[in-house]
Amino acid sequence: MKNISLNIDKALGTVTKEQVYAQAAKAHECNATLQNGNGAGNDFLGWLHLPSSITDAELTDIENTANVLRSKCEVVVAIGIGGSYLGTKAVVEALNNSFDWLHTNRKNPVLVYAGHNIGEDYLYELCEILKGKQFGLINISKSGTTTEPALAFRMLKKQLEDAVGKEEAKHRIVAITDAKRGALRTLADQEGYKTFIIPDNVGGRFSVLTPVGLLPIAVAGISIRDLVAGAISMEKATDVSVPFAENMAEIYAATRNELYKSGKKVEILANFHPKLHYIAEWWKQLYGESEGKDGKGIFPASVDLTTDLHSMGQWIQDGERTIFETVISVEEPNHKVVVPTDEANLDGLNFLAGKRVDEVNKMAELGTQLAHVDGGVPNLKITMPEVSPYYIGQLFYFFERACGISGYMLGVNPFDQPGVEAYKKNMFALLNKPGYEKESEAIRARL
Ligand SMILES: O=P(O)(O)OC[C@H]1O[C@](O)(CO)[C@@H](O)[C@@H]1O
């Protein structure tokens, strides 16, 4: 098996190799702090050894539960938001056929999502399409009290019970939540749902390798064992025993922090494979919630290329020089498509005839990298040998580990997210939630 890799050469114009390597000791120390559990937020380090500690029995339990849902349901709705949604979405979008819904010969239930927004039309359309279909629900919420998934679950649970009866509904609902606390735990225990636990010491955005991600990913027919195997290999490759020069998590953390200090305030995660779009969405939550606090933090943004070269390309090439780019480059696509010859050649594309589409894409990637570097955008490159569960597992763990190190280097607690409460408080006050009477009065005075 190969490994994903990191190349920072094209970032070394804005910052020097010496500057990055001058951070080696700090990066290594932060990795050690993480591993020894003596830094800020150390009660949320359960993710560090998740890959190597998950047992065969746990994986089998998840696979068996997935198989029950797969056998009973045409559609499974994964309900959750943030870390209870994005990891699954990232893996499924990356690995499933892009035109899945048009395939009539389906081997897997269709996985759809709810509870990641409060869009009334979205919920209406979902409830409508589920009418007359055999469906099941995976309700995922660590806290069990998040409004978006709770609202979606309330509606979909009723619809399911009305359709198949309360007893059968119990066999089609799985709850993934805290071991003891929260509304979802209480409800699941009362109703007798099959449950999986999100460990206390694993925060939402670090939970993709718990049942939060593993169950719906298994429902989609993707190998969770390969995903975990990839993560295990990266757990070893980023261990504190691995020296800085070989430790890609430490190098990534050190480089992005140096770039930040040099005025690069925005990191754009770019891909040239549209199926990786949600990997970037997952990454944005990971880095945004972990580092954006205390008035600090790189803003995590993303683009899909070449698509966005025709929308955001101008800004990236020529706009304010406060950005750097991290490209996820895929060495070998899973399929081969060759450009055909055309006798008339009216489009002038015969110079490409016989070449693979990926060769065109790779030259677009290289051309873009050089253009952006020339335009003052430092470029980091993460190479993935192919898009497979194994390498996505590596990528997840690499980004998580680097995020912990990077947060400590920045001087923040990477494992809390106090800022998220502000909108919730206002929303509850505006909706007159019991217990928010004072806040309701105060906020109304501002309107
Ligand atoms: O799984 P829960 O508790 O519903 O939380 C969902 C998401 O909400 C947050 O708590 C805040 O956005 C995230 O950290 C988390 O991933």
The ligand as a MOL file (V3000), in Angstrom:
LIG
                    3D

  0  0  0     0  0            999 V3000
M  V30 BEGIN CTAB
M  V30 COUNTS 16 16 0 0 0
M  V30 BEGIN ATOM
M  V30 1 O -23.9350 15.9770 17.1530 0
M  V30 2 P -24.5610 17.2060 17.7280 0
M  V30 3 O -24.4040 17.2890 19.2000 0
M  V30 4 O -26.0010 17.3220 17.2910 0
M  V30 5 O -23.7750 18.4640 17.1760 0
M  V30 6 C -23.6840 18.7370 15.8110 0
M  V30 7 C -22.6540 19.7820 15.5450 0
M  V30 8 O -22.9690 20.9540 16.2680 0
M  V30 9 C -21.7980 21.4850 16.8570 0
M  V30 10 O -21.8110 21.1720 18.1970 0
M  V30 11 C -21.7530 22.9660 16.7300 0
M  V30 12 O -21.7760 23.3390 15.4010 0
M  V30 13 C -20.6740 20.7730 16.1300 0
M  V30 14 O -19.4810 20.7970 16.8280 0
M  V30 15 C -21.2540 19.4340 15.9430 0
M  V30 16 O -20.5660 18.6810 15.0030 0
M  V30 END ATOM
M  V30 BEGIN BOND
M  V30 1 2 1 2
M  V30 2 1 2 3
M  V30 3 1 2 4
M  V30 4 1 2 5
M  V30 5 1 5 6
M  V30 6 1 6 7
M  V30 7 1 7 8
M  V30 8 1 7 15
M  V30 9 1 8 9
M  V30 10 1 9 10
M  V30 11 1 9 11
M  V30 12 1 9 13
M  V30 13 1 11 12
M  V30 14 1 13 14
M  V30 15 1 13 15
M  V30 16 1 15 16
M  V30 END BOND
M  V30 END CTAB
M  END
